[in-house]
Amino acid sequence: MKKKLVSMLMATVMTASLAACGETPAPAGNTPAQTENGGTATAASDVKVGVILVGDENEGYTYAHIDGIKKAAANVGISEDNILWKYSVPEDESCYEAAVDLVDQGCKAVFSNSYGHQSFMQQAAGEYADVQFVAMTGDTAAMSGLSNFSNAFTSVYESRYVSGVVAGMKVAELVDNGALTDANYDADGNVLIGYVGAYPYAEVVSGYTAFFLGVQSVYQNVSMEVTYTNSWFDIAAEGEAANALMADGCVIIGQHADSTGAPAAIQAANAQGKPVYSVGYNVDMLNVAPDAALTSATNNWSVYYTDAFTALVNGEKIPTDWAKGYSADAVAITALGSAAAEGTQAKVDETIAAIKDGSLHVFSTDSFTVGGAKIDSHKVDMNGDFDNEDEEDKEAIWDGYFHESELRAAPSFDLRIDGIKELTAE
C-alpha cells in the first residue's frame, strides 16, 4: 500500500498527460442547479478544493499529482486560485490538522496523496459530513461507513507490466548479442534482473510482480531479486540497493521508489561498460540515465482528478473506490530510451492494445505459480484485519485471473510467486 514519505530532486517531469473524459460540469453561474441524484450543482468558479501532499514539486510522485490536479482543474473550470495546497505533510496528526484547516478555509473536498495519511483523513471525514475526503492509494473507504470518504488509485500494475515488456525485449537482445557473462545468470540458467522496492506492501508486490510477468511474456528464463529500502524516498539507499543488485549480476533493474537514486547508479555502471539498464517510476529518467534508462511506468493523475472534480461540481458523490488504467489513459510508460531493443515500440503497442481489449490479463493464473502450484483462489482482506480471514474477505480470482483493483481501489495482489526472490527487509 502507499504513499508516502518525503521528497526528492527531479530535473525531468512526466510526459504530457491526456485529459480525461468526464460528465459535463455544471455551467458557471450564480444559481445552483439540482442534479438528477438530488445533489446541488455548483458553479465551477465557486468550488474550492484542498490538497494535502506528502512531498512537493521536487519529488516525482507528488509532482505527478500536482500536475494532474492543475490539468484537471483547467478541464473542469476550477480556478487555480481555489486550490489550496499543503506541501510536505507528514503521515501523522499533522495531516488531520491540515485537513481541518482546509475545511475551515471553505474547501468542499480535501484530497491527500499518501497511504499514511488515510487514518487522519478518515478521522476528519467522520467529523465534517458536508465535506468530501479522498485518501489516495488507501483501502478503508468502502468499509468505513462514511459516505463522504473515498479512496482512489490508478491501475498502474498495467503500465508496470508494459514496462516489463520493454525490459524483456532488452534481455532478449542482450542474450542474442552474447553481451552477458556467467555472472548474469543464476544457477538454473535464468538471466538475473532486480527491483528496488520501498516496502513489502501489496502495492509494491503487485507492481514488481506485474513487471516480472511483463519481462517473462517476452523472455521466459529470468529470475528476479527484490530489495527494500524501507522508505518511499531515499536517494542514497536506492542507489545502494541498485549497486547491490548489480553486484549480484542483475542486468535490468526496475523500481517502486520515488527518487533518481537507482537510475543514477545504473547509469554510472553502464558508463563503465556493464550491461545494465534501468526501468524507472513516475517520471522520465532519461535526464539522469541517458544511456541506461529504457522507460518508466507512470500515472496520468489528471484522469482521476477530472472525474472527481466533475462529480464535485455536479453535486455528486466522488466514487468511493476509483481505479482505472489503459482503458481510460490513466497509466502510461514514458518515451523509450535509445538503449531500448529494436522492435520494442511495436511490442509495446501490441501489449497495450491487448490490455485494452481484454485479451490480456496481467495476473492470469496461467502465467505464474506459487510454490510450484497454480493458484485458483485468493481472498482479499477488506476490513484491515490482515492477520485473520473473516466474512468480509472477498475472492479475487475468477475467470482465470486475479482481478486487481476491482474489489477496492488499492492494489491487493500480495502473492509471492515463483521466480522472484524477496530479500529480507531490515
Summary of the structure (lengths in Angstrom):
residues: 426
radius of gyration: 21.4
end to end distance: 18.3
largest distance: 72.8
contacts: 1610
relative contact order: 0.17
helix: 35%
strand: 18%
